[in-house]
Amino acid sequence: MDTEYGLLDTDREEPPGDEWEEIDYSDTEADRIARERDREFNKFRKRLTDADQFKLEESVFDEATYGALYKLVQDGYIDAFGGPVSTGKEANVYTALAGDKEVAVKIYRINASDFREMGEYLEGDPRFEKVGDKLAVVLAWVRKEFANLRRAREANVRVPEPIAVERNVLVMEYIGTETGRAKRLTEVEIENPETAYEVVREYMRRLYSAGLVHGDLSEFNIVFHEGQLVIIDLGQAVTVHHPNSDEFLDRDCENVANFFARQGIETDGSQLREYIEANADPTPSG
């Protein structure tokens, strides 16, 4: 494993985004397409349903999900679908081609998602009005993940590049190779734990300076890809205005510090948090 870990350089950090900019999760073009099905949409839907490598169960994916995928194809974000990368309790991730570039397509299940747990991270986020039913929670969550990825990128944190979002479907950079997804920290031998820890610590600091707390950071959602450490799964990340942001930051620090302590690094959660707070300047507008 490379000892540099690809820390992104930055001459200056971008100022935090507008905490109070509302993120729209209302009816989308995908819903209209689903309501006004035409012959081409029906053909597209049947191809996906019948494809062995892209199984979409009708009990899980509703008509508007097909509409979202159809719209993303029509808009040029997806040219051809590939196989599954991962199957989780809330979302499936597939590969796809966009021109000559491989991308990841993350599809959240409307009916299967644990919207109560999602609500813990949405409630109190000033970017959202009160989110009620299950559909609204999932659609808000996907928009939130897209916005979080974009803000992290602006803060020079190595995360998957967000490309497009439509309803419950997120298109982003594929972090992996032809043989499969990138390996998590738990799946690789870390040759230089001290440098790896310093990179992760710096990315946590940059996130905090950008007004974000990951909220579920651990060795399971930090991966190694092409000589870089990449932080993934930012759907649950909250702003520093969130009422539980301090609790989430404590948890992130404990998880990360405990992992690297097992690699021989002298650190703990309190020490990591002190470093982040002493070296970050979270001054989001609002």
Secondary structure, DSSP 8 states (H G I E B T S, - for coil): --SSTT----SS-----BTT-----S--HHHHHHHT--HHHHHHHHHHHH-TTS---TTTS-HHHHHHHHHHHHTTS-SEEEEEEEE-SSEEEEEEEETTEEEEEEEE-TTTS-HHHHHHHHTT-TTS----SHHHHHHHHHHHHHHHHHHHHHTT-----EEEEETTEEEEE--EETTEE-EEGGGS--S-HHHHHHHHHHHHHHHHHTTEE-SS-SGGGEEEETTEEEE---TT-EETTSTTHHHHHHHHHHHHHHHHHHTT----HHHHHHHHHHH-----B-
